[in-house]
Amino acid sequence: MSRIEWRPEFATGIADVDHEHRELIEWLNRALAASVEPGVQSVDLAELLGEIFARISAHFALEERIMKVRQYDEFASHKQDHERLLDDIRDIMDTVESGTAFVPDQFVGRLTEWFSGHFRTHDARFHRVMG
Amino acid sequence: MNGLKRGVRAVFARLENLLDRLCTPAFNPLGQLGALGWFLFWLIAISGIYLYIFFDTGVTQAYTSIESITQDQWWAGGIMRSFHRYASDGLVVVAFLHMLREFGLDRLRGRRWFAWITGLLLIGFIYVCGITGYWMVWDQLAQYVALTTSAWLDALPIFAEPISRNFLNNASLSGRFFTLMVYVHIAAPLLMLLFMWIHIQRYNYARVNPPRRMMVVAVAAFVALSLLDPALSQAPANLDALAVSVRLDWFYVALYPLTETVGAPALWWGVILAFVVLAALPWLPPQRESPPAEVHLDNCNGCGRCFADCPFGAITMQPRSDGAAFSEEAVVEADLCVRCGICVGACPTATPFRRATALIPGIEMPAFNLASLRNQIETLGRDLTGDARVLMFRCPNGAAVATSPGVAIVEVPCVGMVPPPFLDLIVRRRLADGVLLAGCGESECYERLGIDWTEQRIAARRDPYLRDNVPRERVAVSWAGSGQVAMRANTLAQFSAALIAGAAKSGPSASSAAWRDTASRLPRPVRYAGLGVIVAASGLLLGFLSDTPAVQLRGADEAVVTLSFSHAGELKEKCRVLTPEEMARLEPNMRRPSDCTRARWPVYVELELDGHTVYAARHAPAGLWDDGPSSLFARFRVPAGAQRAEVRLRDTGRESGFDASSTAELDLQPGQNLVIEFRQPGGFSFR
């Protein structure tokens, strides 16, 4: 099973953001772990995802505030990716919730890609510029 | 009180419904009254500065300088003068409508008393500005304003000498008075601007500019009015020969004729009583309130969205107090919170998809929590039947609507309280086929920004966005005030029909904005014609009432006798010269040659015309120690023609008899102002 590990280069130096990143990774790992447990119920997974959705919504909101305050130059595209991510996780949640054609492996891949993609690109740049 | 409020609200609801249809809600002037007030203020300020450049202070220069700019440069100064007058008249209309409407909508109780009280003060300022403005022209209206205002102010027991004595006759008039007027006429608007700023202090994103198109229409209408019915001076003021009648600007001096009929003191009591009652309205009765918004720090990371969206500035961001890793937290100022819940709609943690932990957002209304809101919509959704199941969020201030098996209503304090993820839940999980956000009339949200924020969140232009994959055909808005019940029912019917028709087709939304009923709009020519009628009617009203009808001041064959003095009666006790021994007993710095009591005798005066006593009264000395002059300014309307006047005065402690008296044979011309004045030395004079 793949886990997302916290890496020092994830650190932005902004305490609030780093704190939430760590928390989010923990919640994601919880969801990933749950998804491959034998006899996993899609309802339980959906609940975990709902939690992640709430937390990540708040996290993005905070990040966006910090970007606005610091006048981050790529705010618009970063914000757009946030909205795409929120849209995506909600679609993932709907798929899981519907229970049909739920394939744990696919789910893990989709969720990992969902999180890491944004992290590798948009967040990495934000961290570079802010850090 | 409630009945009156409902009545006012019903009248405004009808008017607003009409104007919504003619002007479209965005350009409904009744939704822009406050902003129009600001706009008119700037128009008045700009035209006033222009007029000030050419204005001369002086008894005759005041009138001639204004005549000169009105006539010689009618194309600039004349238009500016008309602008100045008509915009000022418009300001009175706008201010009173604004006040009446806020009263009708009950937007003055509870936390909103602040704007109401400061608004009342602003109305006072408007009158001070307007009255001093008319005074400066020094035409017949100015003379009427000067005499009546002076008489009104003289009824207050605070002036040692009546202000009216400045306006005895032409000879006594001083140019300095116009300098004073200019000073007041500049100082009052500046102070007023300060109060206008204070007036909107408790509002975030206060609207101080009407839409640009409305400003253009207003300026064009004022220019047209200025050309068609320019503001002109009446005949020059003349304190020696009084006019029979004067044309009034009824927006400013409508109450002035009352000083003549009910008397100045009664008018004072009336105004004071009106002010006290109006000022008490926010607490008649006090508003019952649920608890204010509450921040749950466990769920607040200090993102600031509630802070950005609160319409009443009740939320501030402050340093973190709970030791969490975040730098800020939201703090609610309970005294400013109106309990609209718009902050809840802005909170990113307010999502109904949270089930592993309790659904507690970062900020919440304790009396209206989100967990029960989620329960409610899930229960209601289950019971809905039919092909077009609609869940409706309705605020208490908008149009009422009937329920049906296909429609369930969720009452919320304001539609702006509904977080977008709730719409997502309803639509994507098919709790209903569509969701309808039913708020106040579009031209005015009771909680100010609920409509704007809801529209922008759905259109993904303001945080939190309603996510892309929620089809907007299933998310509808209905903005209908209490007078637009039919419109709301119609919108609901249209939306249900659209849901059934659109059920077959699926795919990406055509629009990013919410679904709205556009079918019932009036055709453009009808709207423009209606708008033209409204603008023309407003212009006619301003043009007419600004100088018509005239009031009759006295009969054509009447003259006026003015009796006036400012004269100190004799000291009640003679000064006593201190003996050297008495002086020696006093402290060196207290030594004085004589000891005087300060009190004076009152001055008694009588006036007889042709043997009839028209006036007889004692006038007490002014001053806290009764040591000032006694004074009098009184006018009598008398028939023109020959009269024998006898006037007598007593200013000592004698029981009977008089200290001064005089007799004159008068031949009064119609309109003549004969002044009988007593001065020492010199005695009585008849001029």
HADDOCK unambig.tbl for C-alpha pairs under 7 A between the chains (distance, minus, plus):
assign (segid A and resid 15 and name CA) (segid B and resid 325 and name CA) 6.37 0.50 0.50
assign (segid A and resid 15 and name CA) (segid B and resid 326 and name CA) 6.94 0.50 0.50
assign (segid A and resid 16 and name CA) (segid B and resid 325 and name CA) 5.49 0.50 0.50
assign (segid A and resid 16 and name CA) (segid B and resid 326 and name CA) 4.56 0.50 0.50
assign (segid A and resid 16 and name CA) (segid B and resid 327 and name CA) 6.71 0.50 0.50
assign (segid A and resid 19 and name CA) (segid B and resid 325 and name CA) 6.47 0.50 0.50
assign (segid A and resid 47 and name CA) (segid B and resid 354 and name CA) 6.55 0.50 0.50
assign (segid A and resid 47 and name CA) (segid B and resid 355 and name CA) 5.32 0.50 0.50
assign (segid A and resid 47 and name CA) (segid B and resid 356 and name CA) 5.27 0.50 0.50
assign (segid A and resid 48 and name CA) (segid B and resid 356 and name CA) 6.19 0.50 0.50
assign (segid A and resid 50 and name CA) (segid B and resid 353 and name CA) 4.64 0.50 0.50
assign (segid A and resid 50 and name CA) (segid B and resid 354 and name CA) 4.70 0.50 0.50
assign (segid A and resid 50 and name CA) (segid B and resid 355 and name CA) 6.65 0.50 0.50
assign (segid A and resid 51 and name CA) (segid B and resid 354 and name CA) 5.03 0.50 0.50
assign (segid A and resid 51 and name CA) (segid B and resid 355 and name CA) 6.97 0.50 0.50
assign (segid A and resid 51 and name CA) (segid B and resid 356 and name CA) 6.40 0.50 0.50
assign (segid A and resid 54 and name CA) (segid B and resid 348 and name CA) 6.85 0.50 0.50
assign (segid A and resid 54 and name CA) (segid B and resid 349 and name CA) 5.02 0.50 0.50
assign (segid A and resid 54 and name CA) (segid B and resid 351 and name CA) 6.17 0.50 0.50
assign (segid A and resid 54 and name CA) (segid B and resid 354 and name CA) 6.59 0.50 0.50
assign (segid A and resid 55 and name CA) (segid B and resid 349 and name CA) 6.71 0.50 0.50
assign (segid A and resid 57 and name CA) (segid B and resid 348 and name CA) 5.40 0.50 0.50
assign (segid A and resid 57 and name CA) (segid B and resid 349 and name CA) 6.69 0.50 0.50
assign (segid A and resid 58 and name CA) (segid B and resid 348 and name CA) 4.89 0.50 0.50
assign (segid A and resid 58 and name CA) (segid B and resid 349 and name CA) 5.76 0.50 0.50
assign (segid A and resid 61 and name CA) (segid B and resid 303 and name CA) 5.47 0.50 0.50
assign (segid A and resid 61 and name CA) (segid B and resid 348 and name CA) 6.88 0.50 0.50
assign (segid A and resid 62 and name CA) (segid B and resid 301 and name CA) 6.84 0.50 0.50
assign (segid A and resid 62 and name CA) (segid B and resid 302 and name CA) 6.67 0.50 0.50
assign (segid A and resid 62 and name CA) (segid B and resid 303 and name CA) 4.10 0.50 0.50
assign (segid A and resid 65 and name CA) (segid B and resid 303 and name CA) 5.99 0.50 0.50
assign (segid A and resid 87 and name CA) (segid B and resid 467 and name CA) 5.63 0.50 0.50
assign (segid A and resid 87 and name CA) (segid B and resid 468 and name CA) 6.59 0.50 0.50
assign (segid A and resid 87 and name CA) (segid B and resid 469 and name CA) 6.63 0.50 0.50
